[in-house]
Amino acid sequence: MIKKTMFVYGLVLMLALCLVYTRVTTRSLYLQLQSLQQQRDDFNVEWGRLLLQEARYAEPRYIEKVAREKLGMVFPVREKISVIRLP
């Protein structure tokens, strides 16, 4: 009888320890999930910012402005433009 009781107590203790371990692990994983979701949201915000920046850099006005200011480029005069027609 004592062996059965000790076995039951041992089993209950083991199940209690498993429950504590499961709760601690679950809490840890939940905190990690929240951290990763926040990181995902930050990346989405940065991605949106980069898309806006890309659209700005692709505008002809911006390209022309950079070409004039940084590269010193100008439109050629009409006399220096030649058109080549292919047969």
Secondary structure, DSSP 8 states (H G I E B T S, - for coil): -HHHHHHHHHHHHHHHHHHHHHHHHHHHHHHHHHHHHHHHHHHHHHHHHHHHHHHHHTSHHHHHHHHHHTT------GGG-------
